[in-house]
Amino acid sequence: MNSTTMRRAGLSIAVAAALTGVAACGSSGGSGGGESEGKGKGSPDLSPIAALRTIETKTDDADSAKVEGKTVMGTQMSMDMDGSMAWKDGITGNVTATLTGGTQAEQMKQMGQSEIDYRYLKTGFYANMGDEFASQAGGGKHWIEYDYATLAEMGGAAGSAFKDQMQNTTPNQSVKMLLASGDVKRVGEETVRGTKTTHYSGVVDVADFTGKNADLDAGQLAELKKQFSQAGMSTETIDIWVNGDDLLVKKTEKADMKTGAFSQTVYYSDYGTPVTVEKPPASDTVSFKDLMKQQPQA
């Protein structure tokens, strides 16, 4: 396994971790609905902004949920994810990501891995890379540790924004983005997996929103906007479906990038589900930073 493959695969793992449903961008979906009468606090009696503020609070207070979804990043990656996440005291959770296509999935196949188990803790996340990685590059260790502070240090402005996102984002981040969009609209009433929901939609300036919601100085913000521009991503369309208890049932997001269309669909269920995360044993863990030091040619 050469150093370039190792570095690219390691970064692919980090990207996939950020796209597991709670802290992510993703695809507009669902059919359009009419303005028929709805139920619950997200009803037509409330303006979209007032309804979204209630939804934001209710979802934030729910503390945890099961997540299931699919992400496509142009030609780079397509991925299915399934697991549970909690956000009462920082983001924690257990999620399995199955890479189903794209160049990054091919890189992972070179490492004998198409399914990655993630464990999220307050200070970072861990990815189980399997036996082939352990024997070829991991020094006998199966887990890679991605410490958020280290990722921020290595990634510049984007790394700092990523750290903030991963440590603070909850499923209601998509609601916050809609509130920030300035043009949110109530699409109508629709049924999602047997549940009656209210559908809302809006378009968000991604760099502007990320910069305002991350602890970045003026220089870092300018760098972040440059990175978004280089990626070809400027705006994102967000759709959410909310049940009668003002909780997200589904969200979809979409954006254009230079490498192709970005899309994600995530379903939320079983709010309040217990979530317990065990830190992998240190004897079976290698840090991403140390792994990159072992790859001087990368």
C-alpha positions as CSV (number, residue, x, y, z in Angstrom):
1,M,0.0,0.0,0.0
2,N,1.8,3.2,-1.1
3,S,1.8,6.5,0.8
4,T,-0.5,8.4,-1.7
5,T,-3.2,5.7,-1.4
6,M,-2.9,5.8,2.4
7,R,-3.2,9.6,2.6
8,R,-6.2,9.7,0.2
9,A,-7.9,6.9,1.9
10,G,-7.3,8.5,5.3
11,L,-8.9,11.7,4.1
12,S,-11.8,9.8,2.5
13,I,-12.5,8.3,5.9
14,A,-12.7,11.8,7.4
15,V,-15.0,13.1,4.7
16,A,-17.3,10.1,5.1
17,A,-17.4,10.6,8.9
18,A,-18.6,14.2,8.4
19,L,-21.4,12.9,6.1
20,T,-23.1,10.4,8.4
21,G,-26.3,12.3,8.9
22,V,-26.0,14.7,11.8
23,A,-23.2,17.0,10.5
24,A,-23.6,17.1,6.8
25,C,-24.8,18.6,3.6
26,G,-27.0,16.5,1.1
27,S,-30.1,15.9,-1.8
28,S,-33.4,17.6,-2.3
29,G,-36.1,15.0,-2.7
30,G,-39.7,14.2,-2.1
31,S,-42.7,15.2,-4.2
32,G,-44.2,18.7,-4.0
33,G,-47.3,19.1,-1.9
34,G,-50.2,21.4,-1.7
35,E,-51.1,23.8,1.1
36,S,-53.6,21.5,2.7
37,E,-54.3,21.7,6.4
38,G,-51.6,20.3,8.6
39,K,-51.5,19.2,12.2
40,G,-49.1,19.9,15.1
41,K,-47.3,23.1,15.9
42,G,-45.8,23.2,12.4
43,S,-49.2,23.9,10.9
44,P,-50.2,26.6,8.4
45,D,-51.4,28.8,11.3
46,L,-47.7,29.6,11.9
47,S,-45.4,31.4,9.6
48,P,-42.5,29.2,8.2
49,I,-40.0,31.1,10.4
50,A,-42.1,30.8,13.6
51,A,-42.7,27.1,12.9
52,L,-39.0,26.4,12.2
53,R,-37.9,28.1,15.5
54,T,-40.2,25.7,17.3
55,I,-38.8,22.7,15.3
56,E,-35.3,23.8,16.0
57,T,-35.9,23.8,19.8
58,K,-37.8,20.5,19.9
59,T,-35.2,18.7,17.8
60,D,-32.4,20.0,19.8
61,D,-34.1,19.0,23.1
62,A,-34.7,15.4,21.8
63,D,-31.0,14.6,22.6
64,S,-30.7,11.5,20.3
65,A,-32.1,9.6,17.4
66,K,-31.5,6.7,14.9
67,V,-30.2,7.9,11.6
68,E,-30.3,6.3,8.1
69,G,-29.3,7.8,4.8
70,K,-27.5,8.0,1.5
71,T,-24.9,10.5,0.3
72,V,-23.5,11.2,-3.2
73,M,-20.5,13.5,-3.7
74,G,-20.2,13.7,-7.5
75,T,-17.7,11.2,-8.9
76,Q,-15.8,11.0,-5.6
77,M,-18.1,9.0,-3.3
78,S,-21.5,7.4,-2.8
79,M,-22.3,6.1,0.6
80,D,-25.0,4.6,2.7
81,M,-25.1,5.1,6.5
82,D,-27.0,3.6,9.4
83,G,-26.7,4.1,13.2
84,S,-27.6,6.2,16.1
85,M,-26.3,9.6,17.3
86,A,-26.7,11.7,20.5
87,W,-26.1,15.4,20.9
88,K,-26.9,16.4,24.5
89,D,-23.3,17.0,25.5
90,G,-21.4,17.1,22.2
91,I,-21.8,14.7,19.3
92,T,-21.5,11.0,20.2
93,G,-22.7,7.9,18.3
94,N,-22.1,4.7,16.4
95,V,-22.6,4.7,12.7
96,T,-21.7,2.2,9.9
97,A,-20.9,3.7,6.5
98,T,-20.9,1.5,3.4
99,L,-19.1,3.0,0.5
100,T,-21.0,2.1,-2.7
101,G,-19.2,3.9,-5.5
102,G,-16.9,6.7,-6.6
103,T,-13.1,7.2,-6.7
104,Q,-12.8,7.2,-3.0
105,A,-14.6,4.0,-2.7
106,E,-12.2,2.5,-5.1
107,Q,-9.3,3.7,-3.0
108,M,-10.9,2.0,0.0
109,K,-11.2,-1.2,-1.9
110,Q,-7.4,-1.2,-2.3
111,M,-7.3,-1.4,1.4
112,G,-9.8,-4.3,1.4
113,Q,-12.5,-2.1,3.0
114,S,-15.9,-1.0,1.8
115,E,-17.7,-0.8,5.2
116,I,-16.4,1.4,8.0
117,D,-17.6,1.4,11.6
118,Y,-17.4,4.9,13.2
119,R,-17.5,5.8,16.9
120,Y,-18.0,9.5,17.7
121,L,-16.8,11.0,21.0
122,K,-16.7,14.5,22.2
123,T,-13.0,15.1,21.2
124,G,-12.8,13.1,18.0
125,F,-14.0,10.1,16.1
126,Y,-12.6,6.6,15.4
127,A,-12.8,4.5,12.2
128,N,-12.3,0.7,12.2
129,M,-10.3,-0.1,9.0
130,G,-10.3,-3.9,9.3
131,D,-7.6,-6.6,9.2
132,E,-5.9,-5.7,5.9
133,F,-5.3,-2.1,7.0
134,A,-3.9,-3.4,10.3
135,S,-1.5,-5.7,8.6
136,Q,-0.3,-3.4,5.8
137,A,-0.3,0.1,7.3
138,G,-1.7,0.2,10.8
139,G,1.1,-1.6,12.6
140,G,-1.3,-4.3,13.7
141,K,-3.9,-1.7,14.8
142,H,-7.4,-1.6,13.3
143,W,-8.7,1.8,14.5
144,I,-7.7,5.3,13.2
145,E,-8.2,8.1,15.7
146,Y,-9.2,11.5,14.2
147,D,-8.8,14.1,17.0
148,Y,-10.8,17.2,16.2
149,A,-8.1,19.6,17.4
150,T,-5.5,17.9,15.2
151,L,-7.8,18.0,12.2
152,A,-8.3,21.7,12.7
153,E,-4.5,22.2,12.8
154,M,-4.0,20.2,9.7
155,G,-6.9,21.6,7.7
156,G,-6.6,25.3,8.1
157,A,-9.9,27.2,7.9
158,A,-11.8,24.3,6.6
159,G,-10.3,22.2,9.4
160,S,-11.4,24.7,12.0
161,A,-14.9,24.8,10.6
162,F,-15.0,21.0,10.5
163,K,-14.0,20.8,14.1
164,D,-16.7,23.2,15.2
165,Q,-19.3,21.4,13.0
166,M,-18.5,18.0,14.4
167,Q,-18.4,19.1,18.0
168,N,-21.6,21.2,18.0
169,T,-23.9,20.2,15.2
170,T,-27.2,18.4,15.8
171,P,-29.9,17.3,13.4
172,N,-31.5,20.7,13.8
173,Q,-28.5,22.3,11.9
174,S,-30.5,21.9,8.7
175,V,-33.3,23.9,10.5
176,K,-30.8,26.6,11.4
177,M,-29.6,26.8,7.8
178,L,-33.2,27.2,6.6
179,L,-33.7,30.0,9.1
180,A,-30.6,31.7,7.8
181,S,-31.6,31.3,4.2
182,G,-34.0,34.2,4.2
183,D,-36.3,32.6,1.6
184,V,-37.7,29.5,3.5
185,K,-41.1,28.4,2.3
186,R,-43.7,25.9,3.5
187,V,-44.2,23.5,0.6
188,G,-47.1,21.5,2.0
189,E,-48.2,18.3,3.6
190,E,-46.6,15.0,2.6
191,T,-46.4,11.5,4.0
192,V,-42.9,10.1,4.7
193,R,-42.6,6.4,5.5
194,G,-46.2,6.4,6.8
195,T,-45.9,9.5,8.9
196,K,-47.8,12.7,8.1
197,T,-45.3,15.6,7.8
198,T,-45.0,19.2,6.8
199,H,-42.4,20.0,4.1
200,Y,-40.2,23.2,4.2
201,S,-37.6,24.3,1.7
202,G,-34.9,27.0,1.2
203,V,-31.6,27.9,-0.4
204,V,-28.5,28.7,1.8
205,D,-25.2,30.5,1.1
206,V,-23.0,27.7,2.4
207,A,-19.7,29.6,3.0
208,D,-21.5,32.5,4.6
209,F,-23.5,30.3,7.0
210,T,-20.5,28.1,7.9
211,G,-18.4,31.1,8.6
212,K,-21.0,32.7,10.8
213,N,-21.5,29.5,12.8
214,A,-17.8,28.6,13.3
215,D,-15.2,30.3,15.5
216,L,-13.2,31.8,12.6
217,D,-11.3,35.1,12.4
218,A,-11.5,37.3,9.3
219,G,-8.5,35.6,7.7
220,Q,-9.8,32.1,8.3
221,L,-13.2,33.1,6.9
222,A,-11.7,34.5,3.7
223,E,-9.7,31.2,3.4
224,L,-12.8,29.2,4.0
225,K,-14.7,31.1,1.3
226,K,-11.8,30.6,-1.1
227,Q,-11.9,26.8,-0.4
228,F,-15.6,26.6,-1.1
229,S,-15.1,28.6,-4.3
230,Q,-12.4,26.2,-5.4
231,A,-14.7,23.3,-4.7
232,G,-17.3,25.0,-6.9
233,M,-19.9,25.0,-4.0
234,S,-21.7,28.3,-3.4
235,T,-25.4,27.5,-2.4
236,E,-27.2,24.5,-1.1
237,T,-30.9,23.7,-1.4
238,I,-32.3,22.2,1.9
239,D,-35.6,20.4,2.4
240,I,-36.9,19.1,5.7
241,W,-40.0,17.1,6.6
242,V,-41.3,17.5,10.1
243,N,-43.9,15.4,12.1
244,G,-46.7,16.6,14.3
245,D,-44.4,16.7,17.3
246,D,-42.1,19.2,15.5
247,L,-39.3,16.7,15.0
248,L,-37.4,16.1,11.8
249,V,-38.4,12.9,10.0
250,K,-36.4,13.5,6.9
251,K,-34.0,16.0,5.4
252,T,-32.5,16.3,2.0
253,E,-29.8,18.7,0.7
254,K,-28.3,19.3,-2.7
255,A,-25.5,21.4,-4.1
256,D,-23.3,21.6,-7.2
257,M,-19.5,21.0,-7.0
258,K,-16.8,20.9,-9.6
259,T,-16.6,17.2,-9.2
260,G,-20.3,16.8,-9.8
261,A,-23.6,17.0,-7.9
262,F,-23.6,16.6,-4.1
263,S,-26.7,15.1,-2.5
264,Q,-27.8,13.6,0.7
265,T,-31.0,12.2,2.1
266,V,-31.3,11.3,5.8
267,Y,-34.1,9.8,7.8
268,Y,-34.5,10.3,11.6
269,S,-36.4,8.0,13.9
270,D,-36.7,6.8,17.5
271,Y,-35.9,10.1,19.1
272,G,-34.5,9.6,22.7
273,T,-33.0,6.3,21.9
274,P,-30.2,5.3,24.3
275,V,-26.7,5.8,22.8
276,T,-23.6,4.3,24.4
277,V,-20.2,4.7,22.8
278,E,-17.1,2.8,23.8
279,K,-13.7,4.3,23.0
280,P,-11.5,1.7,21.1
281,P,-8.6,0.3,23.1
282,A,-5.4,2.4,22.8
283,S,-3.5,-0.8,22.0
284,D,-5.6,-1.2,18.8
285,T,-5.6,2.5,17.8
286,V,-3.3,4.7,15.7
287,S,-3.7,8.5,15.3
288,F,-4.3,9.9,11.9
289,K,-1.5,12.4,12.4
290,D,1.0,9.7,13.3
291,L,-0.2,7.7,10.3
292,M,0.5,10.6,8.0
293,K,4.0,10.9,9.5
294,Q,4.6,7.3,8.5
295,Q,3.8,8.3,4.9
296,P,6.6,10.9,4.1
297,Q,6.0,10.5,0.3
298,A,2.4,11.7,0.5
